[in-house]
């Protein structure tokens, strides 16, 4: 099952830049490997992230999001705490909300192009 996921940083603070963005993608890829799903495409903007994932029907999306948001927030705060902690109280990097939609084989290529163009225009 392919899913498109969109979530954003708490208060829409623009913190997903350069080293933070690179480290975030590394962390998310490791979480995906550890939990047996694939991140097929990632697109970040300074205050949000889009993910195109491939997972089995047994994967429960709320648990996946909890792992991705919780682990990434903890590890990013640990590594970049000097700059992030000023903007986020209590270590909460992510807004609790997220959007998930199914991506069929017919729409997957459109989603990939959208994410690629989004990054190119950023």
FENURJO-V270670 format. One record per residue. N is the residue number from 1. RES is the residue in three letters. PHI is phi in whole degrees, 0 to 359 (NA if undefined). D_FIRST is the distance of its C-alpha to the first C-alpha in Angstrom with 1 decimal. Layout:
BEGIN
n,res,phi,d_first
N,RES,PHI,D_FIRST
N,RES,PHI,D_FIRST
END
This chain:
BEGIN
n,res,phi,d_first
1,UNK,NA,0.0
2,UNK,258,3.7
3,UNK,225,6.5
4,UNK,257,10.2
5,UNK,235,12.6
6,UNK,228,16.3
7,UNK,213,19.1
8,UNK,223,22.7
9,UNK,287,25.7
10,UNK,304,28.1
11,UNK,62,30.8
12,UNK,56,29.2
13,UNK,297,31.3
14,UNK,270,30.9
15,UNK,245,30.5
16,UNK,274,27.5
17,UNK,239,29.9
18,UNK,42,30.7
19,UNK,295,30.8
20,UNK,295,28.8
21,UNK,298,25.9
22,UNK,300,26.1
23,UNK,294,26.2
24,UNK,301,23.3
25,UNK,297,21.0
26,UNK,301,22.3
27,UNK,298,21.8
28,UNK,297,18.2
29,UNK,296,17.5
30,UNK,292,19.4
31,UNK,299,17.6
32,UNK,298,14.3
33,UNK,299,16.1
34,UNK,295,17.8
35,UNK,247,14.8
36,UNK,59,12.7
37,UNK,227,9.9
38,UNK,243,10.3
39,UNK,259,11.8
40,UNK,276,11.8
41,UNK,208,14.3
42,UNK,231,16.6
43,UNK,222,19.3
44,UNK,244,22.0
45,UNK,240,24.9
46,UNK,297,27.8
47,UNK,231,26.6
48,UNK,204,22.8
49,UNK,219,19.6
50,UNK,246,16.5
51,UNK,231,13.4
52,UNK,252,10.5
53,UNK,240,8.1
54,UNK,237,5.5
55,UNK,217,5.3
56,UNK,278,5.7
57,UNK,298,6.5
58,UNK,285,9.9
59,UNK,287,9.5
60,UNK,264,11.6
61,UNK,306,11.2
62,UNK,302,15.1
63,UNK,291,15.8
64,UNK,298,13.8
65,UNK,295,15.7
66,UNK,301,18.8
67,UNK,294,18.7
68,UNK,297,18.0
69,UNK,289,20.6
70,UNK,294,23.1
71,UNK,292,23.2
72,UNK,296,23.2
73,UNK,298,25.9
74,UNK,299,28.0
75,UNK,289,28.0
76,UNK,291,28.6
77,UNK,296,31.4
78,UNK,295,32.8
79,UNK,276,33.0
80,UNK,242,33.7
81,UNK,304,35.3
82,UNK,302,38.5
83,UNK,263,36.9
84,UNK,280,34.1
85,UNK,295,36.1
86,UNK,293,38.5
87,UNK,262,35.8
88,UNK,233,33.8
89,UNK,276,35.7
90,UNK,70,34.5
91,UNK,73,31.9
92,UNK,270,29.3
93,UNK,275,27.6
94,UNK,258,24.7
95,UNK,294,24.9
96,UNK,292,23.3
97,UNK,276,21.3
98,UNK,200,18.0
99,UNK,240,15.8
100,UNK,228,12.1
101,UNK,220,10.6
102,UNK,288,7.6
103,UNK,240,7.7
104,UNK,280,8.1
105,UNK,300,9.6
106,UNK,290,12.9
107,UNK,264,12.6
108,UNK,301,11.0
109,UNK,296,14.6
110,UNK,297,16.2
111,UNK,295,14.4
112,UNK,302,15.4
113,UNK,296,18.9
114,UNK,300,19.2
115,UNK,294,18.5
116,UNK,295,20.9
117,UNK,294,23.5
118,UNK,300,23.3
119,UNK,293,24.2
120,UNK,294,26.8
121,UNK,270,28.5
122,UNK,286,28.5
END
